Amino acid sequence: MQLNPFKLSFRALMFLGASACAALVAYAYYLQTAQGLEPCPLCIFQRIGFIAAGIVMLLAALHNPQRVGRRMYCLLASIATIAGGSVAARHIWLRHLPPDQVPDCGPGLDYMLEAFPLGKTLKTVFTGSGECAAPDGWLMLGLDMPSWALIGFVGLLMLSIFAGFVAKGREASR
């Protein structure tokens, strides 16, 4: 049996994307709990992006709609992956700032969510803090976690667009 991803159905591709999101979030949780890598606020928002994309993809796979529905799910998954990828890109940019340009560390995300209005919390998180710019020591093939997250978001975006516009759906099997 040969597995050709270009011949998979919309439903199979969406299950694949949802499974990838679940695996990425599970691995991040493993690194946090078992390896002691505490996520910064931008890491948490990247996880939310993977969770949102995974939920949309899972719903798409379960629903298995026809052409217009597939494209709507593609749009929703694309929005989640672009938002998550934007956060990852911002995180990478902060990590590559010269040390004298790194923003000061701010309060933790939990405190900001309790003490500040949501708009101020989001602005503070996305302008970044020194906490987000500090390397955590985790590398795989020479890339840090935000770089791998960005690669993951780009891959999920491509998978979503392919599934929504190219993959065969249930009307093709009738």
Secondary structure, DSSP 8 states (H G I E B T S, - for coil): ----GGG-BHHHHHHHHHHHHHHHHHHHHHHHHTS-----HHHHHHHHHHHHHHHHHHHHHHH---HHHHHHHHHHHHHHHHHHHHHHHHHHHHHTS-GGGS------HHHHHHHS-HHHHHHHHHH--HHHHS--S--BTTB-HHHHHHHHHHHHHHHHHHHHHTSB-GGGG-
